[in-house]
Structure formats: structure tokens, C-alpha cells
């Protein structure tokens, strides 16, 4: 049996999953519903949740008590907190599951996300980021989980005009051997999209000790980080159960393009050399 302190530390969904085997049929039906759509509890009253799951309000009350909450509002607050900072699963609704979202709906939301993300940017910010990247002793691009592909993509694009750049961590690597080498002359680009790793703040704090310039790229749900030189937030709303990362890719493209533009003659010379070597090796 978990202690009261341990129970408070468990996530909302962990409590539900652990309780499922011991639940009565009606409570189990409610538990299965909540596992599929945990965000519904954060959004609705007990009566409304009972109607959505086709159970009685009394079943909802018993279910909440079995999870270790004093009342429905306590459980609702816990679910609401995880809805703000947790998985995309908390944003899925029973209504979403009732049918397919149209291609037009996805396209419209993607356009809205890009417009909202770019509206929050200024020419001065983008130009300053590109200038810092080109002037840095070394550029570090960091990404975990869903953020990892974007870190790898941006590093690959910037390699065309930035010689000393690396995406970390690599396969089988820890961060210590990289973070120890960061200096005040470096630029560190960190992608922190949901769901962020539990120790993201510790990683950012350590990066901050290097005194290098930090570009922090996150979704719209992350509060602004005071220690970042730049904190750019990308809109990731989407129909259905997944986050949309269209605006993140668009931002990567913008940063890479601006760096190539600012690299001017030196950048074009490096690009010509890259193409010449590719031709010589017959790789492409």
C-alpha cells in the first residue's frame, strides 16, 4: 500500500491504471473511459462526466475515492495540472473519437499555428539569433523525446554554414561530457516540446552556468524562461490526439535560412565546397 506522500506524487493516470483491476464493473467502465480521455475530468463536472461515461454520479464519487482523492475537485485540479503540462492524451476528447477530423480541419489549424507562432516573432529577434549562431565558438543543439528530431534537423541544416555545431545527446551518450565543454562564447539551442523530460530544468540550469546564449524553443504551454536569451514558443494545437509540430519545423526553416542569408560570401563559399565534395564522392 502506498503511503499518503507517495500517493500524492503519483500521476493522475497512474492512480487510475493501478486501481482498474480492483474496480467494480461500472467503476471499471468509468476508469477505462478516463484512461482514454483523462482531460474530460479536468473539463467537466462530476455530473457531466457521469453522463459522458454512461454511469451514475454515485459511481463517479466512489471511483474518485478509490483513487485516493478527498473529493472530485481535488481530482479535477490534479487532472487539470497534467492537462497543462502532460501528454497530448489529456487534450483528446470523446467528441474527437466519434469521427475522423477532416483534412481541411488539419490544414486550417496548421496555418493558424504558423501564423500565431510567427506573429510573436520580430525581425530583430530572428536576425539576432542568426548573428549569434554565426559568431559562436560552438553551437550546441539539444533535444529529447519528440524534440530530438527537430534538434537533429536544425543541426543538419545549419551545418551548411556553421562549421562547429553538434546535436546532443547522441545515441548512448550522457550530457555531462558535453555540458562541461560549454563556454560563454557558445550558443545553445534547446528544444523543449511536450512532453519535456523530468530533469529539463536541471539541464537548463547547468547550461545557464556556462553563460552562453540560450535559445529555448518550446510549445505554447511552457511559461517564459527568464534565463533564456531568447524563448520562442510554437503553437502546437491540432484536431485529434496528437500535437501539431508544423510551426516548429517552419521555425527551424526560418532560422536556418536567415543564417545562410547572413553568412553571405563566406557561407556561399562553404556551400560551393560542400557541393564540390559531394559531386567528387558521387554521393548524391
N, C-alpha and C positions, 0 to 999 in steps of 0.2 A: 504493500500500500504506500502510495506517495505521501510525503509529508505535506502540510499546507503550503510551505515555502516552495517545494518542488512543483506542486500543482499550479501555483501562480506563474511559474516560469515556463510551463508547457504552452505551446501554441494552442489556439482555439481548435484547429483541425486535429491536432494530436489528441486532445481530450476526446473529441468525437470518435475518432478511429479506435481509441483504446476502449471506449465504452460500448461500441457496437455489439460485440459478442454477448454481452450480458443484458441487452435491451429486450423488452417485450416487443411483439410484432408491430404494433402501432408506433412505438418509440423508435424501433429499428427503421421503419419506413421514413420517419422524420429524419433519423440520423443519416440514412442514405441520401435523402434529398439535400440535407445541409452539406454533406460531403461534396455533392455535385455543384451546389450553388451556395457556398458559405456567405457570399456577400448579401444574400437575401435577408439573413438575420440582422445584418448591420443596417439594412434599409427599411425594414418593416416592423410593425408592432407584433406582439405575440399573437393577437387575433388574426392579423393579416398573414403571418407565417403559417398559422394553422390552416387557413383556407388554401394557401398555395400548396401545402404538402398533403391536403386532404386528411387532416387529423383534427382532434378536438383541442381546444385551448388548454384543457387539463393535461393532455398528453405533452404539450409544449412545456408546461410548468414542471412536470415530472422529469422530462428529458433534461431541462436546464439544471435541475437539482442533481441529477446523476452525473453531470459534467463537473460538479464541484462549485458552481456559481451560487451566490446567495439569492439572486433574482435575475429576471430576464434582462433588466437594464445593465447589470454588470456584464453579462454575456454579450450583450449588444455592443457595449463600449469596447470590449476586447476584440470582437469581430470587426468593428469599425476601424480600430487601430491597425489591424492586419490588412484591412481593405486599402488603407492609405499607403502602406509600406511593403505589403507582401506580394503574393503571386497574382498573376493575371486571373487565376481561378476565382478570386474574390470579386472580380468585375463581371464575370459571366452571370447571366440571369436565366431564369426558367423561360422567360419570353424569348431570349436568344435561341434557346434549344428547340423551340417549337417549329423552326423552319430555317432554311438557308438564307443568309444575307446576300443580297444581290451584288453583282459586280459593280453596278453603279454606286451602291452604298459604300463599298470599299474604296472606289476611286474618289468619290467625293470627300470621304474622311481623310484619305491620304493627301489630297490637295489642301484641305483645311489645315492639316498638321504641318505641312511645309510652310504654308503662309504664316501660321501663328509662330512657328519657330523663327523664321527669317525676319518677321516684323520686329521681334525682340532684339535682333542684332543691329549693330551700327557699322557703317563703313570703317569708322575709326577702330573699332574692336577687331574686325577681320584683318585690317591692314597691320595693326599692331601685333597680332598673333603671328602672321606670316613673317614679319620683320624679325620677331624674336626667334622663331624657328630657324630662320636662315642665319642668324647671328650666333646661335648657341654653340657651345663647345661640343655638346652632345644632346640629342633628342631621344627621350625615353617615352615609349607609348605603352600604356598599361591597360589591360582588360581581363576580366574574369567572366566565366559563365557566358551569358548572352552578349556581354561586352567584348569578349575575346575576338570574334571575327571582325569587328569594326576597328579594333586596335591593329590587327594584322593587315587589314585593307589599307588603313591610312598610312601605316609604316611602308607598305609596298609602293603606294603612290608617291609618297614624299621621297623615297629613295632615288627617284629620278633627278632630284635637285639637291638633296641633303645627303651628304656622304656618311656622316656619323650618326646613324639612327638605328634604334633597336626596339623590337616589340617584346615585352616581358609580361609574365614569365613564360619561358619555353617549356616544352614537354619535359617533365621530371625535374624541373627547376624550382627552387625556393627563391624568395625575393631578397634575402639577406645579402647575397653576393653581388646583387645589382644596386640595391639601395645604398650600400656602403660607398659606392663609387660616385654618387650624385654630388654635384657641386653647385655653387651659386651661379655659375656660368651656363647651367643647363636649362633646358625646357622639358617639363614632364607633362605629357598629355594623358590624363586618366579618364577612361570611360567607366561611368558608374551607373549603368542602367539597371532597373529592377530585373531580377532580384539581386540586390547587392550582397556580397559576401558579408558574413557577420563581423569580420575584422577590418572592414573597409576604413573606418575612422582611424584605426591604429596605423594602417598603411599610409593614409593621407597625412597623419601627424608626423610620421617618420620622413615622408617626402618633404614636408614643411621645414624640417630641421636642416635640410640641405640648403635652404634659402634660394633655390632655383625658382624659375617662373612656373606656375602651375596652371594648366588649362584643364578644367574639370567639366566633362560633358556628361549630363545626366538626363533623365526623363523629367517631366514637369512636376512629379510628385516630390522631388528632393528639395529641401529648403536650401537657400543660398549659403554657400560655404564662405565664411568671412576670410579665411586664409588663402583662398584661391586668387591668383592674378586675374583670371577670367573664369566665370562659371556660366556655361551656356546650357540652357535647358531645352530639350527637344520634346515636342508634343508627340505622344505615342498612343492616343486614343484610336480605337478600331471597333467595328462591328464584330461580334463573336468573342471567343475566349482567348485570343492572343493579342499581345501588344503589336502595334504597327511601328516598324523602325525605318520607314521611308524617309522621315525627316532627318534621322541620324546619318543615313547614307548621303543624303543631299548636303548635309553639313560637312561631312568628310570631303565630298567633291569640291565644295566651295573653298575649304581651307587649302586643299592640295592645289587647286587651280590658282588661288591667289599667291601661293608660294612660288609656283612656276612663273607666274607673271612678274613677281618681284625679283626673282633670280636673274632675270634679264639675260645679258650676254653670257655670263658665267653659267647660267642654267642651260641655255641653248647649247653651249659648248659641251657640257656634260651629257645632254640628251643625244647630241650627234655622236659622241664617243660610244655611248651605250648601244645605239643603233648599229654603229660600225662593227662593234664586237659581236653583237647578235648575228649580223649578216655573216661575219667571218666564221662563226661557230655553227652556222646553219641550224640554229635552234628554233627559229620561227619561220 
